[in-house]
């Protein structure tokens, strides 16, 4: 086998270095292209919400979805004790997170009795 001269070794090293630089440029170009694509898709996802039903008042306060931070404050009704009989007929209330409809018929009469007992 013939031994390579110093000049041939330098040319070989430059060729390998050149191939490595070309590969690095291709990789860097693809990374930049992919980052720009992800950034534009992310922007589209947040701006697309402007015309949708996703609005801050529908999202629980402190939670962020699609770039929109919620403002909805949830009322805790877990300690409520009213029953349908306690509420006037046809009126509604929320007890323990459930909507109830009143069934009490004679609210005026009950108030008069309560007033007499006071």
N, C-alpha and C positions, 0 to 999 in steps of 0.2 A: 504494500500500500504506500502510496506517495504521501509524503508529509506536506501539509499546507504551509504556504509561505505566510509571512507576517501580513502582507498586503491582502491575501485571500481571507485571512482570519478577520481582518478589519472590515472588509467588504461583507463577509458573512454576518458579523456582529451588527453592522449598520442595517442589513436587510432584515434581520430578526427584530431589531429595534423599531424599524419602520413598520413592520407588520403589527407589532404590539401597539404602536401609536394609532394606527388605523383602527384596530379593534377597540381601543379605548375611546376613540372619537365616535365610533358607531354606537357603543354602549351608552356614552354620555348623551348623545343625540336622542336615543330611544328613551332614556330616563326623563329628559327634559320634555319630550313630546308626551309621555305618559302622565307626567305631573301636570302639564297644562290641560290635558284631557280630564283628569280627575278634578282639577280646580274648576273647570268650566261646568262639569257635571254637578259638582257640589253647589255651585252658584245657581244652576238651573233648578236644583232640588229646592233651594230655599226661596227663590223668586217665583217658582211655580205655585207656591202656596198662596200667593197674593190673590189668586182668583179662585181658590178652593174654599171649602168649608172649615179648614183648619185655621182657627183664629184663637187669639190669646185667651178669650173668655171661655173657651171650651176645654182648655188645658189647665190642670191643677197648678195652683200658684207654686212657683219655684222650679217647675219642670220645663225643660226646653226640648221641643220636637221640631225638627226641620228648620232650625233657626228662629223659631217663635217661642218666646217664654210665656208660660201660662200665668193668668191672673185670677183664675177661678178659686174662690175660697169656699171650701166645703164645710157646710154647717153640720156639726155633730148633734144628732138627735137620739143618740143611744140611751140617754138617761130620761127621755120623755115617758110619761106614764098615762097619758090621756087614752080614753077608749072612745069608740063611736058614740056611746051613750052620753059622754061628757060634752059632745060637740053638737051644735044646732044642726037640724036636719038639712042635708045638702051642702053644708060647709065642709071644708077639707083641712087636714093637718098632716104633719109627718111625725111619726113615732117610730123610733128605732130604725130609721131609714126607709120606712114604708109609708105610703100615702094611705090615710084612712078617711072615710066619709062619715060625717056625723049622722046620727039617727034620732037625736033628742027632739021630741015633738013640742013640748010645752015649756019652752025656755022662759017666757014671761012669767008664767005661773011659778016655776021653780025659783026665779029671782025674788018674787014677792014672799015666798015661804022663807027663803034664806034671809031676807031683810028682817022679817019678823023674829027670827031666831037670834039675831045679833044683839 
